[in-house]
Every structure is written in C-alpha cells, then in structure tokens.
Amino acid sequence: MKITRRSLLVLTASLLPVTVAASAQVPGLGSLGGVLSGNQNGQQSGPAGGILGAGLSDSQIGAGLKNALSVGTEKAVKLVSAPGGYLNNAAIRIPLPKYVRPAEQLLRDAGQGARVDDFVASMNHAAESAAPEAAGIFGDAVKAMTIDDARRLLNGGDTSITDYFKQKTSDKLAAAFRPHVVAAMKTNGVAEKFQALQGSMPKMPFGLGGGSGGFDINTYVVNGALSGLFYMLGQQEKAIRTNPAAQTTSLLKQVFGKR
C-alpha cells in the first residue's frame, strides 16, 4: 500500500489526541493542562479538585496559611478555655484515669458518685484554666514556619497543619500548661479528691490495679488538656478547608476556596 503525504498527515492528526492523552498518564511527564498552566508536576488548579494555592505567589500562600492558623487557633483556644470548654464537650472531656474507670460504677453504688463527678469536673476546669497559654506558643510556631512548610501543609491532609503544630509545640505547651494545671488543681483540691477516690478503691475486689505507685495526676491532666486542644484545632482546620462558611476572610476564600 502506497502511503501518500496526505494520508500520512491524516494518520498523524488522528493519533495526536491519543498520544496527548497517553502522555498525560505517564508518571513524570505531567499533564498537558499542568504544562500549559506552568505546573510541571501535572497538578491541576481550580475548583475541579485541583491543588490549593495554584497560581498564588509564595507570599500569598504564606499569608493565607498564617491567616488560617490565626483564625483556627484563636477559635480553638477560645472554645476550650471557656467555662465548661472541656467538661461539657464529650469529645474532649478528660475522663477518670484509666485504672479508676473499672471501679466507677462500684464507687457510685457505694454512694461516691458526687465525689467522682467533682473530681472529673476539677480536672477539666484545670485544663480550661491552662488553655489560654497556647495562643502565644502557636504564634511563635507560625513565625518559624517556612514557605516550603506552608506549601506542603496547604495541600496535605485535612489535619496536616494541626499535626505539624502538634509535632512542633507539644513539649512547649506541656511545659506552659503544667504550672497552670498544678495551681488550678491545688486551688480546687484535686489531689485531695483523687486521694479520697483512691482511699475508697481498696475496698473493691481489684484494688488499685495499675494505678498505684508513680501515677502523676498533674501529668495526666496536662496530657488530656493538650489532646483536647489539638482535637479542637483539627476540627477548625477541617472546617476552614472544606466549609465555605468557615472561610471568614477574603484571604481564606482565596487560598482555600479553590477546590
């Protein structure tokens, strides 16, 4: 069969869409849309599920992320530090220490229910009093964030920023929370209430279980306070990423609204 120049042109034209489509699926080549938009990784931008921050400058992304952090941390700290912020929120309420829980019903049956409730409330109120210390520490973590961190976190999982904060700030937060927790627990007599519960437990068949010895109630409350704080921060981050109503500034809408 003789191949004329015309037939060759027709064949080439017919194969071109297939070639472009195939090259868009080859790892490392990037999509045609990515090349045209200047995104050599082949990631797409815009509302159809593309990456966040596409088309924005580094300064815009940095400012947008800091704005999100400012809004999210401020709201999270405000929620947990309010009266009942821990106690009245089942998702973050600090419960009885694990080794005491099996005895809870027996304690209540023995007329110790009010003592149990008072002890739990005192732990949670101590956490609420410490929570405002997080604001300054979060602010320092934001200042130390690089643009590479910002770009990576912007397009991470729903709680990638929260996870970053947890990694960077947990030790500092624990150190800052502890004196406030200790002071609040001393004022509220938490240690005495805890000792009173312990004094009731030897009457139970299983005694103190694993809680005797070196259990530190202050550390337990500090850890519970941090866990609740990061949970609430994660909830705020998810909302900012996915809920237009939570994108309360024009900058948040610009950076997080393009999905």
C-alpha beads as a LAMMPS data file, in Angstrom:
LAMMPS data file: protein, C-alpha beads

259 atoms
258 bonds

1 atom types
1 bond types

-500.0 500.0 xlo xhi
-500.0 500.0 ylo yhi
-500.0 500.0 zlo zhi

Masses

1 110.0

Atoms # bond

1 1 1 0.000 0.000 0.000
2 1 1 1.426 3.352 -1.027
3 1 1 1.413 5.987 1.746
4 1 1 0.951 9.450 0.333
5 1 1 1.858 12.626 2.148
6 1 1 -1.846 13.415 2.551
7 1 1 -2.638 10.030 4.119
8 1 1 0.337 10.414 6.475
9 1 1 -0.951 13.790 7.649
10 1 1 -4.431 12.354 8.227
11 1 1 -2.984 9.436 10.208
12 1 1 -0.823 11.755 12.314
13 1 1 -3.763 14.026 13.075
14 1 1 -5.942 11.099 14.113
15 1 1 -3.302 9.758 16.511
16 1 1 -2.433 13.102 18.124
17 1 1 -5.274 13.120 20.736
18 1 1 -4.380 9.569 21.749
19 1 1 -0.726 10.488 22.138
20 1 1 -1.526 13.538 24.267
21 1 1 -3.944 11.560 26.457
22 1 1 -1.424 8.777 26.953
23 1 1 1.408 11.173 27.831
24 1 1 -0.832 12.773 30.464
25 1 1 -0.890 9.460 32.335
26 1 1 2.868 8.785 32.279
27 1 1 4.461 9.481 35.662
28 1 1 6.987 12.299 35.495
29 1 1 5.677 13.803 32.306
30 1 1 2.875 15.812 33.865
31 1 1 -0.473 16.553 32.276
32 1 1 -0.907 18.802 29.303
33 1 1 -3.059 21.060 31.492
34 1 1 -0.237 21.218 34.021
35 1 1 2.289 22.200 31.356
36 1 1 0.022 24.880 29.937
37 1 1 -0.612 26.335 33.389
38 1 1 3.080 26.290 34.272
39 1 1 2.607 23.471 36.833
40 1 1 5.256 20.948 35.795
41 1 1 4.055 18.344 38.301
42 1 1 0.842 17.937 36.399
43 1 1 -1.314 19.046 39.350
44 1 1 -4.471 20.815 38.361
45 1 1 -5.765 24.041 39.786
46 1 1 -9.216 25.483 40.060
47 1 1 -12.463 24.317 41.590
48 1 1 -12.462 20.869 40.000
49 1 1 -10.443 19.203 42.734
50 1 1 -7.059 20.821 41.999
51 1 1 -4.330 21.732 44.417
52 1 1 -4.814 24.609 46.795
53 1 1 -2.715 27.691 46.196
54 1 1 -2.229 27.060 42.471
55 1 1 -1.482 30.332 40.749
56 1 1 -0.771 32.136 44.017
57 1 1 2.579 33.620 44.972
58 1 1 4.620 32.358 47.895
59 1 1 3.722 35.476 49.872
60 1 1 0.003 34.916 49.226
61 1 1 0.228 31.277 50.298
62 1 1 2.220 32.179 53.402
63 1 1 -0.226 34.905 54.340
64 1 1 -3.209 32.642 53.682
65 1 1 -1.823 29.849 55.822
66 1 1 -0.994 32.230 58.659
67 1 1 -4.491 33.655 58.413
68 1 1 -5.949 30.154 58.651
69 1 1 -3.753 29.389 61.636
70 1 1 -4.697 32.643 63.324
71 1 1 -8.410 32.020 62.838
72 1 1 -8.243 28.319 63.716
73 1 1 -6.052 28.579 66.810
74 1 1 -7.911 31.599 68.163
75 1 1 -11.237 29.813 67.915
76 1 1 -9.912 26.508 69.261
77 1 1 -8.293 28.173 72.281
78 1 1 -11.416 30.241 72.917
79 1 1 -13.623 27.146 72.836
80 1 1 -11.552 25.020 75.209
81 1 1 -10.734 27.818 77.657
82 1 1 -14.362 28.846 78.143
83 1 1 -16.114 27.635 81.323
84 1 1 -17.114 24.064 80.569
85 1 1 -14.943 24.048 77.432
86 1 1 -13.581 20.622 78.317
87 1 1 -16.127 19.361 80.801
88 1 1 -19.202 19.950 78.636
89 1 1 -17.665 18.633 75.409
90 1 1 -17.887 14.850 75.303
91 1 1 -15.265 14.707 72.536
92 1 1 -12.504 16.225 74.694
93 1 1 -13.676 15.821 78.301
94 1 1 -10.877 14.456 80.474
95 1 1 -12.242 11.227 81.977
96 1 1 -11.290 9.333 85.084
97 1 1 -7.797 7.860 84.869
98 1 1 -7.923 4.550 83.049
99 1 1 -7.204 2.392 86.059
100 1 1 -10.015 4.055 88.062
101 1 1 -12.690 3.563 85.401
102 1 1 -13.464 -0.086 86.167
103 1 1 -14.304 0.990 89.723
104 1 1 -16.538 3.902 88.734
105 1 1 -19.853 2.088 88.939
106 1 1 -18.877 0.410 92.190
107 1 1 -17.898 3.803 93.598
108 1 1 -21.241 5.249 92.552
109 1 1 -23.095 2.275 94.008
110 1 1 -21.204 2.873 97.252
111 1 1 -22.501 6.455 97.403
112 1 1 -19.361 8.062 95.985
113 1 1 -20.988 9.412 92.797
114 1 1 -20.775 13.056 93.805
115 1 1 -17.123 12.620 94.690
116 1 1 -16.418 11.068 91.271
117 1 1 -18.224 13.880 89.435
118 1 1 -16.487 16.558 91.481
119 1 1 -13.101 15.041 90.754
120 1 1 -13.758 14.856 86.991
121 1 1 -15.053 18.433 86.933
122 1 1 -11.995 19.686 88.800
123 1 1 -9.599 18.081 86.306
124 1 1 -11.416 19.607 83.361
125 1 1 -11.630 23.056 84.913
126 1 1 -7.876 22.911 85.490
127 1 1 -7.387 22.195 81.778
128 1 1 -9.641 25.123 80.877
129 1 1 -7.553 27.483 83.002
130 1 1 -4.330 26.418 81.251
131 1 1 -5.585 26.580 77.663
132 1 1 -5.009 30.313 77.016
133 1 1 -1.256 29.682 77.290
134 1 1 -1.435 28.027 73.852
135 1 1 -2.040 31.260 71.951
136 1 1 1.476 32.684 72.233
137 1 1 3.165 29.342 71.590
138 1 1 1.098 28.791 68.468
139 1 1 2.027 32.290 67.325
140 1 1 5.740 31.524 67.665
141 1 1 5.287 28.321 65.655
142 1 1 3.634 30.267 62.848
143 1 1 6.555 32.718 62.696
144 1 1 9.032 29.839 62.420
145 1 1 7.179 28.218 59.514
146 1 1 8.973 28.287 56.155
147 1 1 7.333 28.697 52.744
148 1 1 8.200 25.065 51.986
149 1 1 6.313 24.077 55.136
150 1 1 3.395 26.253 54.050
151 1 1 3.116 24.760 50.569
152 1 1 3.411 21.210 51.890
153 1 1 0.875 21.724 54.673
154 1 1 -1.537 23.609 52.448
155 1 1 -2.030 20.555 50.253
156 1 1 -1.689 17.934 52.980
157 1 1 -4.472 16.028 54.693
158 1 1 -7.436 17.588 56.448
159 1 1 -5.443 17.994 59.679
160 1 1 -1.889 18.309 58.333
161 1 1 -1.451 21.782 59.847
162 1 1 -2.692 20.544 63.213
163 1 1 -0.333 17.566 63.038
164 1 1 2.551 19.936 62.269
165 1 1 1.642 22.064 65.257
166 1 1 1.416 19.002 67.474
167 1 1 4.928 17.989 66.453
168 1 1 6.403 21.460 66.882
169 1 1 4.637 22.703 70.007
170 1 1 3.662 19.767 72.248
171 1 1 6.713 19.973 74.516
172 1 1 6.448 23.758 74.917
173 1 1 2.712 23.552 75.530
174 1 1 3.150 20.856 78.160
175 1 1 5.734 22.992 79.972
176 1 1 3.499 26.072 79.772
177 1 1 0.322 24.224 80.793
178 1 1 1.765 22.391 83.770
179 1 1 2.108 25.255 86.290
180 1 1 -1.420 26.442 85.492
181 1 1 -2.816 22.941 85.856
182 1 1 -0.946 22.386 89.116
183 1 1 -2.135 25.731 90.526
184 1 1 -5.748 25.170 89.485
185 1 1 -5.764 21.630 90.839
186 1 1 -4.300 22.821 94.114
187 1 1 -6.932 25.555 94.398
188 1 1 -9.711 23.077 93.641
189 1 1 -8.259 20.402 95.884
190 1 1 -7.995 17.904 93.026
191 1 1 -5.143 15.960 94.622
192 1 1 -7.151 15.523 97.805
193 1 1 -10.190 14.430 95.842
194 1 1 -8.071 11.974 93.906
195 1 1 -6.628 10.587 97.126
196 1 1 -10.139 10.245 98.501
197 1 1 -11.124 8.177 95.477
198 1 1 -8.016 6.067 95.877
199 1 1 -8.888 5.587 99.526
200 1 1 -12.255 4.167 98.508
201 1 1 -10.850 1.822 95.884
202 1 1 -9.001 -0.705 98.096
203 1 1 -12.423 -1.819 99.281
204 1 1 -13.056 -3.044 95.748
205 1 1 -12.114 -6.598 94.756
206 1 1 -9.414 -5.457 92.301
207 1 1 -7.864 -2.742 94.472
208 1 1 -5.788 -0.040 92.809
209 1 1 -4.841 -2.052 89.764
210 1 1 -2.109 -0.464 87.681
211 1 1 -2.550 2.964 89.204
212 1 1 -0.639 2.523 92.436
213 1 1 2.882 3.828 92.689
214 1 1 4.106 6.501 90.285
215 1 1 0.872 7.758 88.751
216 1 1 1.091 11.553 88.293
217 1 1 -2.342 13.154 88.189
218 1 1 -0.897 16.510 87.061
219 1 1 0.758 14.951 84.000
220 1 1 -2.448 13.080 83.249
221 1 1 -4.453 16.324 83.181
222 1 1 -1.815 18.181 81.125
223 1 1 -1.817 15.410 78.530
224 1 1 -5.604 15.392 78.455
225 1 1 -5.677 19.162 78.011
226 1 1 -3.272 19.005 75.062
227 1 1 -5.164 16.161 73.444
228 1 1 -8.411 18.129 73.628
229 1 1 -6.801 21.312 72.329
230 1 1 -5.334 19.597 69.271
231 1 1 -8.615 17.816 68.604
232 1 1 -10.446 21.136 68.530
233 1 1 -7.747 22.725 66.367
234 1 1 -8.102 19.827 63.946
235 1 1 -11.847 20.410 63.770
236 1 1 -11.253 24.076 62.969
237 1 1 -8.743 23.185 60.262
238 1 1 -11.153 20.735 58.635
239 1 1 -13.869 23.388 58.613
240 1 1 -11.628 26.003 57.008
241 1 1 -10.532 23.548 54.333
242 1 1 -13.977 22.230 53.441
243 1 1 -16.696 24.620 54.578
244 1 1 -17.053 27.971 52.766
245 1 1 -18.885 29.352 55.804
246 1 1 -15.699 28.860 57.865
247 1 1 -13.595 30.772 55.332
248 1 1 -14.350 34.011 57.099
249 1 1 -11.829 36.293 55.394
250 1 1 -11.180 37.112 51.741
251 1 1 -7.701 35.618 52.073
252 1 1 -9.070 32.312 53.343
253 1 1 -11.523 32.215 50.450
254 1 1 -8.721 32.953 48.007
255 1 1 -6.405 30.224 49.285
256 1 1 -8.796 27.516 50.481
257 1 1 -11.857 28.167 48.329
258 1 1 -10.438 26.746 45.089
259 1 1 -11.477 23.105 45.220

Bonds

1 1 1 2
2 1 2 3
3 1 3 4
4 1 4 5
5 1 5 6
6 1 6 7
7 1 7 8
8 1 8 9
9 1 9 10
10 1 10 11
11 1 11 12
12 1 12 13
13 1 13 14
14 1 14 15
15 1 15 16
16 1 16 17
17 1 17 18
18 1 18 19
19 1 19 20
20 1 20 21
21 1 21 22
22 1 22 23
23 1 23 24
24 1 24 25
25 1 25 26
26 1 26 27
27 1 27 28
28 1 28 29
29 1 29 30
30 1 30 31
31 1 31 32
32 1 32 33
33 1 33 34
34 1 34 35
35 1 35 36
36 1 36 37
37 1 37 38
38 1 38 39
39 1 39 40
40 1 40 41
41 1 41 42
42 1 42 43
43 1 43 44
44 1 44 45
45 1 45 46
46 1 46 47
47 1 47 48
48 1 48 49
49 1 49 50
50 1 50 51
51 1 51 52
52 1 52 53
53 1 53 54
54 1 54 55
55 1 55 56
56 1 56 57
57 1 57 58
58 1 58 59
59 1 59 60
60 1 60 61
61 1 61 62
62 1 62 63
63 1 63 64
64 1 64 65
65 1 65 66
66 1 66 67
67 1 67 68
68 1 68 69
69 1 69 70
70 1 70 71
71 1 71 72
72 1 72 73
73 1 73 74
74 1 74 75
75 1 75 76
76 1 76 77
77 1 77 78
78 1 78 79
79 1 79 80
80 1 80 81
81 1 81 82
82 1 82 83
83 1 83 84
84 1 84 85
85 1 85 86
86 1 86 87
87 1 87 88
88 1 88 89
89 1 89 90
90 1 90 91
91 1 91 92
92 1 92 93
93 1 93 94
94 1 94 95
95 1 95 96
96 1 96 97
97 1 97 98
98 1 98 99
99 1 99 100
100 1 100 101
101 1 101 102
102 1 102 103
103 1 103 104
104 1 104 105
105 1 105 106
106 1 106 107
107 1 107 108
108 1 108 109
109 1 109 110
110 1 110 111
111 1 111 112
112 1 112 113
113 1 113 114
114 1 114 115
115 1 115 116
116 1 116 117
117 1 117 118
118 1 118 119
119 1 119 120
120 1 120 121
121 1 121 122
122 1 122 123
123 1 123 124
124 1 124 125
125 1 125 126
126 1 126 127
127 1 127 128
128 1 128 129
129 1 129 130
130 1 130 131
131 1 131 132
132 1 132 133
133 1 133 134
134 1 134 135
135 1 135 136
136 1 136 137
137 1 137 138
138 1 138 139
139 1 139 140
140 1 140 141
141 1 141 142
142 1 142 143
143 1 143 144
144 1 144 145
145 1 145 146
146 1 146 147
147 1 147 148
148 1 148 149
149 1 149 150
150 1 150 151
151 1 151 152
152 1 152 153
153 1 153 154
154 1 154 155
155 1 155 156
156 1 156 157
157 1 157 158
158 1 158 159
159 1 159 160
160 1 160 161
161 1 161 162
162 1 162 163
163 1 163 164
164 1 164 165
165 1 165 166
166 1 166 167
167 1 167 168
168 1 168 169
169 1 169 170
170 1 170 171
171 1 171 172
172 1 172 173
173 1 173 174
174 1 174 175
175 1 175 176
176 1 176 177
177 1 177 178
178 1 178 179
179 1 179 180
180 1 180 181
181 1 181 182
182 1 182 183
183 1 183 184
184 1 184 185
185 1 185 186
186 1 186 187
187 1 187 188
188 1 188 189
189 1 189 190
190 1 190 191
191 1 191 192
192 1 192 193
193 1 193 194
194 1 194 195
195 1 195 196
196 1 196 197
197 1 197 198
198 1 198 199
199 1 199 200
200 1 200 201
201 1 201 202
202 1 202 203
203 1 203 204
204 1 204 205
205 1 205 206
206 1 206 207
207 1 207 208
208 1 208 209
209 1 209 210
210 1 210 211
211 1 211 212
212 1 212 213
213 1 213 214
214 1 214 215
215 1 215 216
216 1 216 217
217 1 217 218
218 1 218 219
219 1 219 220
220 1 220 221
221 1 221 222
222 1 222 223
223 1 223 224
224 1 224 225
225 1 225 226
226 1 226 227
227 1 227 228
228 1 228 229
229 1 229 230
230 1 230 231
231 1 231 232
232 1 232 233
233 1 233 234
234 1 234 235
235 1 235 236
236 1 236 237
237 1 237 238
238 1 238 239
239 1 239 240
240 1 240 241
241 1 241 242
242 1 242 243
243 1 243 244
244 1 244 245
245 1 245 246
246 1 246 247
247 1 247 248
248 1 248 249
249 1 249 250
250 1 250 251
251 1 251 252
252 1 252 253
253 1 253 254
254 1 254 255
255 1 255 256
256 1 256 257
257 1 257 258
258 1 258 259
